[in-house]
Amino acid sequence: MKYFGLIVFLLFGFRGYTQQTDYVDFKTAKITIGLIPDSSTVTGMVNYQFKILKPVDSIFIDAINMEFKNVSLNNETISFSNDGKKVWLKHDFKNDSSYQLSFNYKANPKKAMYFIDWENENGNKQIWTQGQGKYTSNWLPSIDDMTDKIEFDLTITFDKHYEVIANGKLTNRENNESTITWQYNMKQPMSSYLVALAIGRYNKKTEYSKSSIPLEMFFYPEDSLKVEPTYRYTKRIFDFLEEEIGVQYPWQNYKQVPVKDFLYAGMENTSTTIFSDGFLIDSIAFIDKNYVNVNAHELAHQWFGDLVTEKSGTHHWLQEGFATYYALLAEREIFGQDYYYWKLYEYVQELLQQDEAEQGASVLNPKASSLTFYKHGAWALHVLREYVGEVNFKKAIKAYLEAYQFKNVETEDFIMVVEKASGKDLKGFTELWLKNEQFPYTEALNSLKQSKFIQEYLLVDCEDDVLRCKDYLTSEMSDEVKIKIIEQVPELVTIEIFNNNLKVRQAIAKFITKIPMELKEAYESLLHDKSYITIEMALYNLWNNFPENKVEYLKRSRDVMGFNDKNVRMLWLALTLNTPEFEFENNQKYFEELRNYTNINYDFETRQKAFQYLNMIQACDAICKDNLNQATKHHNWQFSKYAKEMLNQINN
């Protein structure tokens, strides 16, 4: 029995590992889950229904380091082999026959399911998942192959004081003595990497789309004042995308859940987007850091990625390029045409820098960068729409989604649909925009020049005409033009230039770091702007330029916290600790506050900022080092890497 797994692998492994979907079609999964947060354990019972497409001697389920028992096929016990990565079932599976597989399992996932703050008495206790392509098998025995789409229904029992959120519609909520059992139903199939759950203390706000889809927006109970700015435009984005795409939203409802220490900005789990709670913002933060783009991007994925899914990484742009493009269209609907072209222009600059660094790649290269998949892919769609015309483009998108709904696609599938809808040959487009390793900068620039706003921006060059640029700063020219001028020739800024809106004033704070005395009073007004970025930069520059007024600047800004990462507050603390004439008697209290931000009560972005300031002022004491050592074990690899490097630097 102990050699069974090896025999199965030798006989059937190559076929199974690469093309099991040619032989088996998993249809449904009924999953019952229990979670033990103190030991980071998940236990469950799973019932799979599947159909055999061709005779085969064995099948497998992906399962990373799990324990199994009560494994049965059609209600009869079956032998199985568990190699720590897959569970193998050997049986004489008959062609065109349906089977039922059931089992109990137990796992302590090292990735894909995260138990947050359960060791921390005062923490924001949560459990959430992040599949990202193929990792769901770390917490749920499933099929990593994204071409096998399954209808997943989850039943989860957990402590009654917590909200439990998962894919699909909540069909039952059963109160037990100390727990609640939540039953979620999906009506349509999806790839396993999109299976998700989130558990935490939440309230929610619900709105309804024009098409009557419930839009459930979750938030922490203490953050009720952040709901409107965080979820601003959500219904408008949803209604716009349904109309623009031309295909009805394909799932029963749409939920958005913020979580602590998320690995990315957001993730488009089917019907249940999980996103970083760093996007929970107040009304002041909205101008500089808002959720609008991520909101629209993850929603667009519900069609492009969830409804229609790539067959492999070669076609990843069909998900990320589309989501980026449609998010940009949604932002155009909200912020206007100039905003749309400005973002496209920014994408061009990023892609050009990538090419100059010799890091560019074809959109069809599975090892291409995220920048290529997302922004080069979005540009390809922008140009394709121009080439085939808006009517044909929208007709093609609708036909593409309807033809391949709940299926998997390659780029050629999409191209063929567009060619049929438009009657145009796309060979040239494919070669230039999809296969070319260099971004087509010249063609992109020609497209951008259709915008008078971009034409105006490109014509401004202060090296050729400084006097004209000075006039532009007090004209009706766009903010982007004025920011460009301030960056190029900051000495042109006069008191009058401060009479501009927030973004231009922010550019003054950013690019004028040596403040002339004649601008001192006007510059001080930046401390009162409705922008945490402006306040942060202005505070530091004023403190640094006018030492005789340090105390006054610290008094003015003492109550400003800033973004969720407390950017303004931490700068204030660091400056205060370096201003002996200001409340010296409170130095220990302020130091302890700054140091406290490094502990596990806070999200990793806040902690990293606190570590940076303590390192900068050379004040990382034993407690700070203990927190730094704990951070080296954090699940976010970038944060843990930073902690390891800083710890090594301090110790050496």
N, C-alpha and C positions, 0 to 999 in steps of 0.2 A: 504493500500500500504506500510506503514512504517514497517509492520511485515512480508512482503513477504520474505525478505532474511532469517529470522529465520525459516520460514516454509520450505523453500527450503532446508536449511541446515539440518533440522531434517529429512526430507523425503529422501533427495538424497545426503546429504553432505558426509556421510561416503564413499559411493561408488564413488562419484565424486572426493573427495580429494585424494583417494588412487589409483583408477583404471580408471580414465576417458578414458585412451587410449584403454580400452576394448570396449568402446562404441562410441568413436569419433576419427576420424583420420583427423587432420588438415593438409591440403595439401600445400597451398600457402598463403603468406601474402604479400600484396602490401601496402607499408607504405610510407606516405608522412609526412615529419617532418619539423618543424620550431623551431628555438632555440632563446631564449631571454636571453643572458648571464647576463645582469645586474640584473635580478631577478631569475637566475638559473631555468628558466622555459623551458619546452619542450611542444610543442603543436603538434598535429598530426591528421592524418586521416588514418584509417586502414581498409583494406578489406581482410577478411579471406575467403578462400574456404575450406570447410571441408566435410567429408563424415561420415554418421552415420553407424556404424557397427552393432549395436543392438538397438532396440527401447528404447528410453529414454525420460524422461519428462523434463530434464534440462541439461544444460551444463554450463561451466564457463570459464572465462579467468582470469588468474592471473594479478592483477593490484593493486599496493600498493599506497594507498592514491591519487587516481586520480579522476578527474571530467569527466563525460561523457555526450554527447548529440548526437542527430541525430542517435540513435541506430536503425538499421534496419536489418531485415532478409529477404533475397530475395526481396529486395527493398520495403519492407513493415515495417512500424514502429512496434517495439516489446517492450513490457514492460521488464524492467530489474531491478535488485537489486544490489546495490553496498555497500558491507560491509567494504570497506577500504582495503581489501586484495584480494577480487575476485569480478568480475562482473558476476552475475548469470542471465541466460536467461531461462525462462520457456516457453516450447513449446512442442507440440506433434511431436517430431522428429521421422521420419519414417525410418525403417530399409532399408539399402542399398540405401539411398537417399543422394544427394549432396545439399549443402546449401552455400549461400553467406551471410556473416555477415559483416556489415560495421558500423563505428562509428567515431566520433571525440572525442578527449580526450585532457586533459591538466594535467601536473604533475610538481611538484617541487621536484625532486628526492633527497633523503637524502643519497643514496648510489648508486653504479653501474654506475652513470653518474656524472662526476666531472667537475665543471667550475673553471678553474685555472686562478688566477691572474686578473680577470676582475675588481676587486676593486682596483687594483694596476696600476696606470698610466704608470709606467715604466716596468711592468711585462711581462713575456712571456705568453701571453694570449692563452689559449687552452681550448678545451672541449674534453674529452675522456671517454670511457666506460670501465667497467670491470665487466663482468657477474659472473664469478667464481661459476659455478654450478647452481645457481637458482635465481640470483638477477636481471636479465634483466627486470623483471616485475616492477622494481622501476622506469624505464623510458619508457618502451614500454609494453603495454598490450600484454601479451604473455603466453606461456605455460611453467611453470617452470619444468615440468616433462621432463627430458632429453630423455625419450624414445619416445616422440612425435617429430619427425623430420619434419621440415617444410622448404619449399623453400622461403626464405626471399628476397624481392627486396626493396631496400631503395631509396627514392628520398628525398634529403635534400637541403633546400634553406638557404643560409647564406651569410654574408658580403663578397663582391667580393675580398677583400684584403686577404682572408684566403683560404688555401687549405682544402678541405673536402675529407676524405678518409673513405671508408666503405668496407664491404665484397663484393667480386665479381668483375665483370668487369664494368668499367665506360662506359656506352653506350651512354650517352648524357651529354653535359655541356652547359646549356643555360644561356647566359648573359642577365641579367636584368639591370635596371637603376643603382641600388646600390648593387645588390646581384647577386649571381650565383646559379642556380639550378643544382644540381649534381644527375644523375640517375645511380644507381648501380644495376646490375643484377646478380643473382645467378641462376645457371642451376640445381643445385642439393640441396636436403634438408639437414638441420642441426638442432641440438638442439639449443634452444633459448639462452642458456647461451653463445653461440659462436657468437651471433650477436654483431657487434661492429661498432663504428665510432670514428674518431679522426679528430679534427679540429685545425689548427694552421698555423703558417707561416713556410712553408717548401719549400725547393727545393728537387729534387730527381735525382738519378742516376739509369738508367735502363740497365740491362744486360739480356741475354737470355740463358736459359739452353740448353743443347744438344737436349732436346725434344721440344725446341722453346717456353717454358713457360717464359713469361715476369717476371723478378725479379726486382721489384721496391723498391729502397732503399732510404728512406726519411731522410732528415737532415735539421738542421737549416741553414739559408743562411750564417750566420757568421762562420759556422763550416765546410767549404769546405775542409780544410786541414785535418779534422778528418775522412773524408769519407773512405779513403782507409784503415787506420788501424782499424776503427770500423767494416767495412763490409768485412775485409780481409777473403778470402777463401769462401765467400758466394756461388758463382757459383760452386766451387769445392764441397762444402758440398751438395748442391742440386743435382748435377749430381751423386755424390757417393750414396746418399740415394735412388734415383730412381733406380739405378742399383742394389744396395744391397738388397733393399726390394723386387724388382722384380715386382712391381705394379706401373703403371704410376701415377704421381702426379694427384690427383683427381679433382683439381679445375682449374679455368680459368687463374689465375695469382697468384703471391705471392708478398705481400707487407709487408714491415717492417717499423714501425713508432715509433720513440723515443718520449717520453712524459715526462713532468716534474712531479715529486712527484708521480710516479707510485707506486702502492701498493706492487708489486712483482718485480722480475727480468724481467719477460716477461709473456705474455699470448697468447696462440695459437688460437686466434679467426680465424674462417675459412677464409683462404686466406689472412688474415690481422693480422699479429703478431704486438702487441703493446708491447714496452719494455721501461725500465727505461733509461732516457737520461744520467744516470750515466755511461752508457757503451759507450757513445760518447767519444772516447779517441784519444790521439795523438800517434805518433809512439813510444815514450819513454814508455808510460803507457802500451803498448801492452804486454810486457813481464810479468807484474805483475797483470794486470787486463784487460782482453779482453772479447769480446762478443762471442768468437768462440763457447764455450760450450752452452751458452744460445741460440745462433743462431741455432745450430744443434738440440738442445732439442725441441725448439718450432716448428721447421720445421718438425721433426719426428712426432710431435703431429698431423700434418695435415693428417697423415694416422691413427695413434694410438691415438684416442680420438675424432677426427673430422669426419673422414670417418667411423670408427668403434668405437662405444661409449659404455662405461660401462652401465649396467642396474642400478647399485646402487653402493654406496660407498664400499660395500664388495669386489667389483672387480676393485677398483681404481688402483691397480697395473698394470692392463691391459693398462692403459694410462701412468701413471708416470714411472713405471718400464720399459716399452717399450721405452718411449721417452729418458729416462736416458741411457739405453743400446745402442740405436742407435746413440745417440749423442756421446757416448764413442767410438763406431765403427768409426764414422766420424772423431773424433780426432785421432784415431789410423791411419787412412788413411793419416792424415796431419802430425802428430808428431811422428808416429812410434810405433812399438810393445812394446818397453820398457815403453813408456808413458802409453799405455793402461794397462799394468799389474801394473804399479805404482798406477794408479788411482783405480784399483780394490783393491790393497793392502790398500790404504787409506780408501776405503769404509769399508773394513773389520775392521780396527781399530775403526772407528766411530761406527759401529754396535756392536762391542765387548764392547765398553764403554757404549753404551745404555743398553746392557744386564746386565753389571755389576752394573748399576744404577737401575736395576730392572724395566726398562721402555720398554723392548722389547715386541713385539706382533707378532702374525701371520700376514702374508701378507694379509690374507683374513679377518682381523679384521677391520671393517669400522672406528674404532676409533684409529687405529695405527698411529704412527707418520709419518711425511713426509719422514724422514730418512728411515723408513721401506718400504713405498710405492715406493720410488725412488730407493734407493741404494740396499736394500735387493731384490727388484723386479728385478733390473738390474742383480744382481748376479744370481738370479734364471734362467734368460735367458742365461747368460754366461754358466752356468753348463748344462742347457738343450741342448744347442748347442753341447757341448762336448759329451753328452750322446747319442744323436740321430745321430750325425754326421752333418757336415756342409751342405751337399747336401740335406739331409732329412729336416733339419731345415729350409733352405731357401724355399724348396718346400712347407713345412707346412705354413710358413708365407704368402706366395703367395695365397695358397688355403684358408687360414683363412680370409684374406682381401677381396678376391673375393666372398667368400660365405656370408660374413656379411657386405658388403659395404652398407653404409647408413642405417645400422641397429644397434641394441644394443646387447650386449653380456654379458655372464657370464664366469667365469673362466673355467667351465666345457666345454663350447663350444670350447674354444681354445685347451684344453687338448685333446679333442676328435679328433680334426683336426690333431694335432701332432701325436697322436697314429696311426691314419689312414695312415698318410704320411710316418711314420717311421717303422710301424709294431711293435713297442715296447710298453710294458705295462708301464704306467707312474704313477702307484699307489704309488710306493716307492718314486719317485721324488716329487709327490704332498704332501705326508705326511711329508717328510723331509724339503722341501724348501718352501712350501706354507702354510701348516697348523701348522708347528712347531712354538711355540712361541719364541724359542731361535734360534739365527742365527747359522747355522751349521759351526762353526769356523774351526773345524778340516778338514772337507771336502773342505772348501774354501782354506785353507792353502795348502792342497795337490794339488789342481788345480793350485794355484799360483806357486808352485815349478816346474811346467813345464817350467817356464821362468828362464833361467840362470841368467838373470839380478836380479830377485827376490832372487834366491838362494844365489847369491853373497852378496846381501844386508843383508839377514837374518843371514849369517855366521859371519858377522862383529860384534864383541862384545869387546869393548875396556876394559871392566873390566877384561877380561881374558888375554889380550895381548896388553898392551899399546904400546910397541915398534913397533909391527907390524902395529898398527893403525897409528902411526907416519909416517911410510913408505907409507901407503896407501894414505896419504894426498898429496904426491908428485908423485903418480903413475897414471896409466891410468884408475883407478877405476872410477865408475860412480859418477856424482855429488851427487846423493842421498846418496851414501856411505860416501862421504866426509862431507856432511852436518850432517849426523848421528854422525860422529866422532867429529865434531866441537861442536855439542850439548852436547855430552857425556863428552868430555875432551877438553874444549876450550883452556886450557893451552898448548896444543900441537901445536897451531898455531904459525908459525914463519913467517918471512918476505916472505919467498919463497911461502908460501901458498896463499899469495895475488895474485900470478900469476895464478889464475884460472878464470873461467868465472863468469858472473854476479850472478848466483844463489849461488855459493859457497861464493863469496864475500859478498853477502847479508846475508848469515848465519854468517859470521864473524861479521858483523854489529849487528846482532840480539843477538848473544850469548856471544860476548866479550864486556861487558858493562864497565868493569874496564880495562882500556887500559894500558898495560906496556909501559914504555918510549921507549923501543927498537922498538915497533910497531907503534909509534906515526906518523911518516912520511908516512908509508905505509897505516895506517888507514885513514889519511887525504885524500888519493887518492880516498877513497870511495865517497867523496863529488862530484866527477865528473862522477860517474857511470851513465849509462843510465837506471836508476831505481829510481822512486820516493820513493819507500819504503826504499831502501838502503840509499838514501840521507837523508830522514827523520830520520832514526835511527842513522846514522853516525853523523849528525849535533848535535843531542841531546847529544849523548855520548861524542863527542869531547868537546862540550861546558861545559859539566859537569865535565869532567876529567882534562881539562887544562884551568883553569880560566884565566891564563895569556894570552891566545890566543883567548878569546871569541870574541873580536872585529874582528879579522882576519877571523874567521869562519863565522861570520855574514856578513861580506863584500863579502865573496866568494859565499854565497848562497842567496843573497838578491833578485835576479831576478827569482828564481825558484818558480813556483806556485804549481806544483804537479798535482794530479788527479783533477777531476771536483770538489771534495770537498775541494780543496786547502789545502791538508794535509801539504805540506812543508811550504807554505806561512804562515799558521796560527801558526805552530810551531815557525817559524822565528819571527813572531810578538810577540808571548808570550815570547820568549827568549830575544828579543830586549827590551821589557818593563821591563825585569829583569836584564838588563845590563846597569847600569847608565852611564858607561863610553863610551857607544856607542850612539851617536846622541841623547843625552838627550833632546836637544832642539826640536826634532821631536816626542817626546813621545806622545803628545796629538794627533798628526796626526795618529800615528800608532795605538793608542788605538781606535780612531774613526773608522779606517779601520777594525780592528778586530770586534768591536761592530757592524759595518755595515753589516757584514756577518750573523748577526742574524735576519735580517729583511726579509720580505716576497718576496723580489726580488730574493732570492736564494732558491735553492731546500732544502728539509728538512735535507738531509745528511750534507750539508754545514752548515746550521743553527745549527744543533745539535753539530757539532764539535766546532763551535764558542762559543756556550753556555758552552761547557765543558771547554774550555780554560779560558773563563772569570770567570767561577766558580772556576777553579783551582787557578787563581791568585787573587781571591776575588775582582773582579772588575765589577760585574754585577750591573750597576747603574740603574737609573729610566728608561732610554730608553731601556736598556737591559731587564728590568723587564716587560715593556710594550710589547716588542716583545715576551718575554717568555709567557706572558698571552695570546697573540694572538695564540701562538703555541699550547696552550692547547686545542684549538678548531680545530686543523688540522685534515684532514680526515685520515691521517696515524695514526692508533691507537698507534703504538709503539712510534712514535715521540711525540704525544700528552701526552702519559703516562710519557715519560721522562720529558717533560716540566712541567707537574703537580708535579712530584716528586722534581724537582729542585726548583720550585717556593715555594713549601712547606718547603724545606730545608732552603732556603734563609730567608723566613719569620719567621721561628722558630729559 
